């Protein structure tokens, strides 16, 4: 564990190096307050991610990552020797507070992030490994003849951290590191924004130690909790005696979308959350009555670069943000830019980022992407667990809406009351931005269907879930006056957060009882991928075009995380059902009829005979095999003349 922590620290330091150089250069150019500097960090993260992906058109991804870090290291002395301008010193309490925030978030997510290969992360582990030494457009792990057209930027971030650990860390570790890093980034953005906007009058930032300044920091550090635990209001669905023991997903997770704590383990969500909060923070900064117009380029850059990165992360959220930003520009133009026409250019750039970046960098909207059919359907609630609820079933429809939409309508109503009460421009801008985003997202989730799958509509609610919680918490902590309204908003956010916390407690209790093997952990096999050293356990990865190989289920996560491989399977589905003992029936028939280029040329098995699949028992007897790395895995060449026998064993 200590070795893993050391390599993770090195990877994290190298990952943040260009961001630090960028922020320091802007600060040397023109000092700004902490709020504007926090937006510089978001701009740096987005620019770094997009630059590395763009460079991978020319060179393999790992060389692009290292090349950007070398350039940053060379630029650092030039930035440091430039004649410094007076720099505001960070308050010691602020440093301690942010460290405490990071430690608290890591401790909160430690049982999930660092013990489980959770939700669909096993699927993304193989994608990250494929990206690591590939050129754009990347090859598709699950469709041997196809290119990857996907919102892959979070997978690229995990691959980047693996490269910066010099291939010592498994993607299971780098995904967890990225999850916690971006969640801390979103929380820190929220704390800094609220501190600069409204908590200073309550003692935050006082150089003298006083009771007021001591009490202000716990208030500031508690503001991210509504975001971390954002959830549909599901506690009413569960009897009191079962609220912390049940795992009934439909009751504790919501009917039409999931709570943030569980949703954030989809790899793209944590990074998208950070960038969504950055856009909202830029809007709130510009809307301040005392906003410095000289900082407008900084906030505009944060909006545009964040939109560019979101185009490769969460297309639905970016489309909704662009529309909400346009309405905010119409009604509160200074919330986008001091100049109306330049604000229009910012809105246009944010909207244009979706088609330009996604199509230009082989994202989901490029030809061959996963969203092949988009249609308008009769209004209905989504079907995550219990089936579609049509609008014609009015009683059930509104019963589901009452609980699932509670964080949305409660926050919007409180923001409307706060805007009417205070008449402050930043509160009005917050109300317009969040309301437009939420209403559009809810309507899209009810009426738009992607690939004939109603459950895909939950993607239209991600931005609303994130920003109602984040902006609501900002208003609670930063807006002056309207105490009654802010108290009501705090209560509404707390009820939503308690539902998310209840899910988390139930999950931990049920999944980690003595003797139980969590389903989410079992997917990784018997070994622990968080402690795996790819160079030691597997040997140096191959740089040539990845072969098509059958991989035994028990070692699939370990092998595909360290080695670039294409998995044989169905041409119409991206699924882990193409590996291991579930590879049967129709999938086998389709594979036998696949082109020669999609036929497997090898079989990879675990060396442990316990639980060995029949096809691996045959391969170890009939094929020429080699032991990999530390002996945990074995790779067997599958010549063409042995392929018929291989199919008989499936």
C-alpha positions in Angstrom: 0.0 0.0 0.0 2.9 2.4 0.8 4.4 1.8 -2.6 1.1 2.4 -4.3 0.7 5.7 -2.3 4.2 6.8 -3.3 3.5 6.2 -7.0 0.1 7.8 -6.8 1.7 10.9 -5.2 4.3 11.1 -8.0 1.6 10.8 -10.7 -0.5 13.4 -9.0 2.4 15.8 -8.7 3.3 15.4 -12.4 -0.3 15.7 -13.4 -0.7 19.1 -11.6 2.6 20.5 -12.8 1.4 22.2 -16.0 -1.7 23.5 -14.1 0.5 25.1 -11.5 2.7 26.7 -14.2 -0.4 28.1 -16.1 -2.0 29.5 -12.9 1.3 31.0 -11.8 1.9 32.6 -15.2 -1.5 34.2 -15.1 -1.0 35.5 -11.6 2.3 37.0 -12.5 0.6 38.6 -15.5 -2.1 40.2 -13.4 -2.9 39.2 -9.8 -6.4 38.3 -8.9 -8.4 37.3 -5.9 -8.7 33.6 -4.9 -12.1 33.2 -6.7 -10.6 34.2 -10.1 -7.6 32.1 -9.5 -9.7 29.1 -8.8 -11.2 29.5 -12.3 -7.7 29.6 -13.7 -7.2 26.1 -12.3 -10.3 24.9 -14.0 -9.1 26.5 -17.3 -5.7 24.8 -16.9 -7.3 21.3 -16.2 -9.5 21.6 -19.3 -6.7 23.0 -21.6 -4.3 20.3 -20.5 -6.8 17.5 -21.1 -7.7 18.9 -24.6 -4.1 19.6 -25.6 -2.9 16.1 -24.7 -5.8 14.5 -26.7 -5.2 16.8 -29.7 -1.4 16.0 -29.6 -2.3 12.3 -29.7 -3.3 12.7 -33.3 0.5 13.1 -34.0 2.2 11.0 -31.4 1.0 8.2 -29.1 -0.9 9.3 -26.0 1.7 8.5 -23.5 4.3 10.6 -25.4 1.9 13.5 -25.6 1.4 13.4 -21.8 5.1 13.3 -21.1 5.8 16.0 -23.7 3.4 18.5 -22.1 5.0 17.8 -18.7 8.5 18.4 -20.1 7.4 21.7 -21.7 5.8 22.7 -18.4 9.0 21.9 -16.5 11.0 24.0 -19.0 8.5 26.9 -18.6 8.5 26.9 -14.9 11.9 28.7 -14.4 10.9 31.4 -17.0 7.7 32.0 -15.0 9.6 32.2 -11.7 12.3 34.6 -12.8 9.9 37.1 -14.3 9.8 40.2 -12.2 7.2 39.4 -9.6 4.2 41.6 -8.8 2.8 41.9 -5.3 1.1 38.6 -4.5 -1.6 38.2 -1.9 -0.5 35.7 0.7 -2.9 32.8 1.4 -4.4 32.9 4.8 -3.0 30.1 6.9 -6.5 29.1 7.9 -7.5 28.8 4.3 -4.6 26.4 3.6 -5.5 24.3 6.7 -9.2 24.4 5.7 -8.6 23.1 2.2 -6.3 20.4 3.5 -9.0 19.4 5.9 -11.6 19.4 3.1 -9.4 17.1 1.0 -8.8 14.7 3.9 -12.5 14.6 4.8 -13.5 13.8 1.2 -10.8 11.1 0.9 -11.9 9.6 4.2 -15.6 9.7 3.2 -15.0 7.9 -0.1 -12.2 5.6 1.1 -14.4 2.5 1.5 -15.8 2.9 -2.0 -13.0 4.4 -4.0 -10.2 2.3 -2.8 -11.8 -1.1 -2.1 -14.2 -1.6 -5.0 -14.0 -1.8 -8.8 -17.4 -0.2 -8.7 -20.3 0.0 -11.2 -19.1 0.1 -14.8 -15.5 1.0 -13.9 -14.3 -2.4 -15.0 -15.6 -1.5 -18.5 -13.7 1.7 -18.5 -10.4 0.2 -17.2 -10.0 -1.6 -20.5 -10.7 1.7 -22.4 -8.1 3.6 -20.4 -5.5 1.0 -21.0 -6.2 1.1 -24.7 -5.9 4.9 -24.8 -2.6 4.9 -22.9 -0.3 4.1 -25.8 -2.6 4.8 -28.8 -3.1 7.6 -31.3 -6.4 9.4 -31.9 -8.8 8.1 -33.1 -8.3 5.4 -30.5 -9.1 1.8 -31.1 -12.2 0.3 -29.6 -11.6 -2.5 -27.0 -15.0 -4.1 -27.5 -15.4 -3.7 -31.2 -12.2 -5.0 -32.8 -12.8 -3.4 -36.3 -14.1 -0.1 -35.0 -12.6 3.1 -33.7 -13.6 4.5 -30.3 -16.2 7.3 -30.7 -17.2 8.1 -27.2 -17.1 10.6 -24.3 -13.7 9.2 -23.3 -12.0 12.2 -21.7 -12.3 10.8 -18.1 -10.8 7.5 -19.4 -7.9 9.6 -20.9 -7.4 11.3 -17.5 -7.0 7.8 -15.8 -4.6 6.8 -18.6 -2.7 10.0 -18.1 -2.2 9.3 -14.4 -1.1 5.7 -15.3 1.5 7.1 -17.7 2.7 9.5 -15.1 3.2 6.7 -12.6 5.5 5.1 -15.3 3.0 2.3 -15.7 3.3 1.3 -12.0 -0.4 2.0 -11.2 -3.4 0.0 -12.4 -6.3 2.0 -13.9 -8.4 0.9 -10.9 -6.2 3.1 -8.8 -5.9 6.0 -11.3 -9.7 6.1 -11.7 -10.1 6.3 -7.9 -7.4 9.0 -7.8 -9.2 11.0 -10.5 -12.6 10.6 -8.8 -11.3 12.0 -5.5 -9.2 14.7 -7.2 -12.1 16.2 -9.2 -14.6 15.9 -6.4 -12.1 17.9 -4.2 -11.7 20.4 -7.1 -15.5 20.9 -7.3 -15.8 21.3 -3.5 -12.9 23.7 -3.3 -14.3 25.8 -6.1 -17.6 26.1 -4.1 -15.8 26.9 -0.8 -13.6 29.6 -2.4 -16.5 31.2 -4.3 -18.8 31.3 -1.2 -15.9 32.5 1.0 -15.0 35.4 -1.4 -18.6 36.4 -2.0 -20.3 36.3 1.3 -18.6 34.6 4.2 -15.9 37.3 4.7 -18.3 39.5 6.6 -18.8 36.7 9.0 -15.1 36.5 9.9 -13.7 34.2 7.1 -10.3 35.7 6.2 -9.8 37.6 9.5 -6.1 37.8 10.3 -6.9 37.8 13.9 -8.0 34.7 15.7 -11.5 35.2 17.0 -14.6 33.2 17.7 -16.2 34.6 14.6 -13.4 33.6 12.4 -13.1 30.1 14.0 -16.8 29.4 13.4 -16.8 30.7 9.8 -14.6 27.9 8.5 -16.8 25.0 9.6 -19.7 26.7 7.8 -17.5 27.1 4.6 -16.3 23.5 4.7 -19.8 22.2 5.1 -21.0 23.8 1.9 -19.9 20.9 -0.4 -22.0 18.4 1.5 -25.2 19.1 -0.4 -23.3 18.4 -3.6 -21.5 15.3 -2.4 -24.7 13.7 -1.2 -27.2 15.2 -3.7 -30.0 12.8 -4.3 -33.7 12.5 -5.0 -35.7 12.7 -1.8 -36.1 9.0 -1.3 -36.2 8.7 2.5 -40.0 8.9 2.4 -40.0 5.7 0.2 -38.4 3.6 2.9 -39.8 2.7 6.4 -37.9 4.3 9.2 -36.6 0.9 10.5 -35.1 0.1 7.0 -33.6 3.5 6.1 -30.0 2.4 6.8 -30.2 -1.3 5.9 -32.2 -1.6 2.7 -30.5 -1.8 -0.7 -33.7 -1.6 -2.7 -32.3 0.6 -5.5 -35.7 1.9 -6.7 -36.5 3.1 -3.2 -33.2 4.5 -2.1 -31.7 5.6 -5.4 -34.7 7.2 -7.1 -36.9 6.0 -9.9 -35.6 8.1 -12.8 -32.0 9.1 -11.8 -29.4 8.2 -9.2 -28.0 10.1 -6.3 -24.7 11.9 -6.9 -22.7 9.6 -4.5 -23.3 6.6 -6.6 -23.5 8.4 -10.0 -20.1 9.9 -9.5 -18.5 6.5 -9.8 -19.3 6.6 -13.5 -15.9 7.9 -14.5 -17.0 10.9 -16.6 -19.3 12.3 -13.9 -16.7 13.4 -11.4 -14.7 15.4 -14.0 -17.9 16.8 -15.6 -19.0 17.9 -12.1 -15.8 19.9 -11.6 -16.2 21.6 -14.9 -20.0 22.3 -14.4 -19.3 23.9 -11.1 -16.5 26.0 -12.8 -19.0 27.3 -15.3 -21.5 28.2 -12.6 -18.8 29.8 -10.5 -17.7 31.9 -13.4 -21.3 33.1 -13.9 -21.7 33.9 -10.2 -18.3 35.8 -10.2 -19.3 37.9 -13.2 -22.7 38.7 -11.6 -21.2 40.2 -8.4 -21.9 43.9 -8.0 -18.2 44.4 -7.1 -16.8 42.2 -9.9 -13.6 43.5 -11.4 -14.1 43.8 -15.1 -10.4 43.2 -15.7 -11.1 39.6 -14.6 -13.6 39.1 -17.4 -11.1 37.3 -19.7 -10.4 34.8 -16.9 -14.0 33.9 -16.4 -14.7 33.7 -20.1 -11.7 31.4 -20.6 -13.0 29.2 -17.8 -16.4 29.0 -19.4 -15.1 28.2 -22.9 -12.4 25.7 -22.0 -14.7 23.9 -19.6 -17.3 23.6 -22.4 -14.6 22.2 -24.7 -13.8 19.5 -22.1 -17.4 18.8 -21.4 -17.9 18.0 -25.1 -15.8 14.9 -24.5 -17.4 14.1 -21.2 -21.2 14.9 -20.9 -22.8 16.1 -24.1 -26.3 16.4 -22.7 -25.1 18.6 -19.8 -23.1 20.8 -22.1 -26.1 21.4 -24.4 -28.3 22.3 -21.4 -25.5 24.6 -19.9 -25.2 26.4 -23.3 -28.9 27.1 -23.4 -29.1 28.2 -19.8 -26.0 30.5 -20.3 -27.7 32.0 -23.3 -30.9 32.8 -21.4 -28.8 34.3 -18.5 -27.0 36.5 -21.0 -30.3 37.8 -22.3 -31.7 38.6 -18.8 -28.6 39.3 -16.8 -25.9 40.1 -19.4 -23.2 41.1 -16.9 -23.3 37.5 -15.5 -21.6 36.4 -18.7 -19.4 39.4 -19.6 -19.3 43.2 -18.9 -19.7 43.8 -22.6 -23.0 42.5 -24.1 -21.6 41.7 -27.5 -18.5 40.0 -26.1 -20.9 38.0 -23.8 -22.7 36.9 -27.0 -19.4 35.6 -28.3 -18.7 33.7 -25.1 -22.2 32.1 -25.3 -21.6 31.2 -29.0 -18.2 29.7 -28.2 -19.7 27.5 -25.4 -22.5 26.3 -27.8 -20.1 25.7 -30.6 -17.7 23.6 -28.5 -20.2 20.7 -28.5 -20.2 19.9 -32.2 -16.7 21.2 -33.0 -14.8 19.4 -30.2 -16.8 16.3 -30.2 -16.6 15.8 -33.9 -13.1 17.1 -34.2 -11.6 14.8 -31.5 -13.6 11.6 -32.2 -16.2 12.1 -29.5 -19.7 10.7 -29.2 -21.2 13.0 -31.8 -18.7 12.1 -34.5 -19.8 9.5 -37.1 -20.0 6.1 -35.6 -20.8 7.4 -32.1 -23.1 5.5 -29.7 -26.1 7.8 -29.9 -27.5 6.5 -33.2 -31.3 7.2 -32.7 -32.7 10.3 -30.9 -36.5 10.7 -30.9 -39.3 12.6 -29.2 -41.7 10.3 -27.3 -44.9 10.8 -25.2 -44.1 12.1 -21.7 -43.0 9.5 -19.2 -40.8 8.9 -16.2 -37.6 7.0 -16.9 -37.1 3.4 -16.1 -34.0 2.7 -14.0 -35.5 -0.1 -11.8 -39.3 -0.4 -11.9 -40.4 0.3 -15.4 -41.6 3.4 -17.3 -44.3 5.5 -15.7 -46.4 7.1 -18.5 -47.9 10.5 -18.0 -51.3 9.0 -18.5 -50.9 7.2 -15.1 -51.3 10.6 -13.4 -51.3 9.4 -9.8 -48.2 7.3 -10.1 -46.5 9.9 -12.3 -46.8 12.7 -9.9 -46.0 10.5 -6.9 -42.6 9.7 -8.6 -42.1 13.3 -9.5 -42.8 14.5 -6.0 -39.8 12.6 -4.7 -37.4 12.5 -7.6 -37.8 16.2 -8.5 -37.8 17.4 -4.9 -34.2 18.9 -5.0 -35.1 20.6 -8.3 -38.3 22.3 -7.5 -37.4 23.1 -3.8 -34.1 24.8 -4.9 -35.8 26.7 -7.8 -38.6 28.0 -5.6 -36.1 29.1 -2.9 -33.9 30.8 -5.4 -36.9 32.6 -6.8 -37.8 33.9 -3.3 -34.2 34.9 -2.6 -34.0 36.8 -5.9 -37.3 38.6 -5.2 -36.3 39.4 -1.6 -32.6 40.5 -2.1 -32.8 41.8 -5.7 -29.1 41.2 -5.9 -27.7 40.6 -9.4 -25.8 37.4 -8.5 -28.8 35.9 -6.8 -31.0 36.7 -9.8 -28.4 35.3 -12.2 -28.2 32.1 -10.1 -32.0 31.8 -10.2 -32.1 32.3 -14.0 -29.2 30.0 -14.8 -30.3 27.1 -12.5 -34.0 27.4 -13.5 -33.3 27.3 -17.2 -31.0 24.4 -16.8 -33.4 22.4 -14.6 -36.6 23.0 -16.5 -34.9 22.1 -19.8 -33.3 19.0 -18.3 -36.5 17.7 -16.8 -38.4 18.3 -20.0 -35.7 16.5 -22.0 -35.7 13.5 -19.6 -39.5 13.2 -20.1 -39.7 13.6 -23.8 -36.3 12.6 -25.4 -35.3 9.0 -25.9 -31.9 7.8 -27.0 -31.3 4.5 -28.8 -34.8 3.4 -27.8 -33.7 3.2 -24.2 -35.7 5.2 -21.7 -33.1 4.9 -19.0 -30.6 6.9 -21.1 -32.7 10.0 -20.3 -31.1 10.2 -16.9 -28.2 12.0 -18.6 -30.3 15.1 -19.0 -30.7 15.4 -15.2 -27.0 15.2 -14.3 -26.3 19.0 -14.7 -29.5 19.8 -12.8 -28.6 17.5 -9.9 -25.1 18.9 -9.6 -25.9 22.6 -10.0 -29.0 22.8 -8.0 -27.0 21.5 -5.1 -23.8 23.5 -5.8 -25.5 26.9 -6.5 -28.1 26.3 -3.7 -25.2 25.8 -1.3 -23.5 28.9 -2.6 -26.6 31.0 -2.0 -27.0 29.6 1.5 -23.5 30.6 2.4 -22.9 33.7 0.4 -26.1 35.7 -0.1 -26.8 38.4 2.5 -30.3 38.9 3.8 -33.3 36.7 3.1 -32.4 34.7 6.2 -35.7 32.8 6.2 -35.5 31.9 2.5 -31.9 30.7 2.9 -32.8 28.7 6.0 -35.6 27.0 3.9 -33.1 26.3 1.1 -30.7 24.8 3.6 -33.4 22.6 4.9 -34.4 21.4 1.4 -30.7 20.7 0.5 -30.3 18.8 3.8 -33.3 16.5 3.1 -31.9 15.7 -0.3 -28.4 15.1 1.1 -29.8 12.9 3.9 -31.2 10.6 1.3 -27.8 10.3 -0.4 -26.1 9.7 2.9 -28.7 7.0 3.8 -27.9 5.2 0.5 -24.2 5.4 1.3 -24.6 4.0 4.8 -26.9 1.2 3.6 -24.4 0.2 0.9 -21.5 0.1 3.3 -23.3 -1.9 5.9 -24.7 -4.5 3.5 -21.7 -4.8 1.2 -19.1 -5.1 4.0 -20.7 -7.5 6.4 -18.3 -10.2 7.6 -18.0 -13.0 5.1 -19.7 -11.2 2.3 -17.8 -10.5 -1.0 -19.1 -7.3 -2.5 -20.4 -7.8 -6.0 -18.6 -4.7 -7.2 -15.4 -6.0 -5.8 -15.8 -9.6 -7.1 -15.7 -8.3 -10.7 -12.0 -7.6 -10.2 -11.3 -11.3 -9.5 -9.4 -12.7 -6.5 -6.4 -10.3 -6.7 -6.4 -6.7 -5.6 -5.9 -4.4 -8.7 -5.4 -1.4 -6.4 -2.1 -2.9 -5.3 -1.1 -4.2 -8.7 2.1 -3.0 -10.4 1.6 -3.5 -14.1 5.3 -3.7 -14.9 6.0 -6.3 -12.3 2.7 -8.3 -12.5 2.5 -8.4 -16.3 5.8 -7.2 -17.8 6.3 -4.4 -20.2 3.2 -3.7 -22.3 3.3 -4.3 -26.1 3.4 -1.1 -28.3 2.3 -2.8 -31.5 -1.3 -2.9 -32.6 -3.2 -4.7 -29.9 -4.3 -8.2 -30.7 -7.7 -9.7 -30.5 -7.7 -12.1 -27.5 -10.2 -14.0 -25.4 -9.6 -13.1 -21.7 -10.8 -15.3 -18.8 -13.2 -13.4 -16.6 -11.3 -14.0 -13.4 -8.3 -12.0 -14.6 -10.1 -9.7 -17.1 -9.8 -6.5 -15.0 -6.1 -7.1 -14.1 -5.1 -8.0 -17.7 -7.0 -5.4 -19.6 -5.9 -2.7 -17.2 -2.2 -3.3 -18.0 -2.3 -4.6 -21.5 -3.8 -3.1 -24.7 -6.1 -5.8 -26.1 -9.2 -6.0 -28.3 -11.9 -8.3 -27.0 -13.8 -10.4 -29.6 -17.5 -10.0 -29.5 -20.7 -8.8 -31.0 -20.5 -6.0 -33.6 -23.6 -4.2 -32.2 -22.8 -4.0 -28.4 -20.1 -2.6 -26.1 -20.3 -5.0 -23.2 -18.2 -7.1 -20.9 -20.4 -10.0 -21.7 -17.8 -10.8 -24.4 -15.4 -12.1 -21.9 -15.4 -15.0 -19.5 -18.1 -17.7 -19.0 -20.9 -15.5 -20.1 -19.6 -15.6 -23.7 -22.2 -18.1 -25.0 -24.9 -18.7 -27.6 -25.7 -15.9 -30.0 -22.4 -14.1 -29.2 -20.4 -17.2 -30.2 -22.4 -17.7 -33.4 -21.8 -14.1 -34.4 -18.1 -14.3 -33.6 -17.7 -17.4 -35.7 -19.2 -15.5 -38.6 -17.1 -12.4 -38.0 -14.4 -11.3 -40.4 -10.9 -12.7 -40.1 -9.6 -9.5 -38.6 -12.0 -9.8 -35.7 -11.2 -13.4 -34.9 -9.2 -14.1 -31.7 -5.5 -14.9 -32.0 -4.8 -15.7 -28.4 -6.3 -16.9 -25.1 -5.3 -15.3 -21.8 -6.0 -17.2 -18.6 -5.3 -17.1 -14.9 -2.6 -19.5 -13.7 -4.7 -20.5 -10.6 -6.6 -23.8 -11.4 -9.4 -22.9 -9.0 -12.5 -21.8 -10.9 -10.8 -22.2 -14.3 -13.0 -21.9 -17.3 -13.3 -24.9 -19.6 -11.8 -23.0 -22.5 -8.8 -22.1 -20.4 -8.4 -25.7 -19.3 -8.4 -26.7 -23.0 -6.0 -23.9 -24.0 -3.4 -24.9 -21.4 -3.4 -28.4 -22.7 -3.6 -27.8 -26.4 -1.9 -24.5 -27.1 1.6 -23.1 -26.7 1.5 -20.8 -23.7 3.8 -18.3 -21.9 3.8 -17.2 -18.3 3.4 -13.4 -17.9 5.2 -11.2 -15.4 4.9 -12.6 -11.8 3.1 -15.8 -13.0 -0.5 -14.8 -12.2 -1.5 -14.9 -15.9 -0.8 -17.1 -18.9 -1.0 -16.1 -22.5 -1.6 -18.8 -25.2 -1.3 -18.3 -28.9 -4.4 -19.4 -30.9 -3.4 -20.5 -34.4 -6.1 -20.5 -37.1 -6.2 -24.3 -37.3 -7.1 -24.6 -33.6 -9.9 -22.0 -33.8 -12.7 -24.6 -34.4 -11.7 -26.5 -31.3 -11.6 -23.2 -29.4 -15.2 -22.5 -30.4 -16.3 -26.0 -29.3 -15.0 -25.3 -25.8 -16.9 -22.0 -25.4 
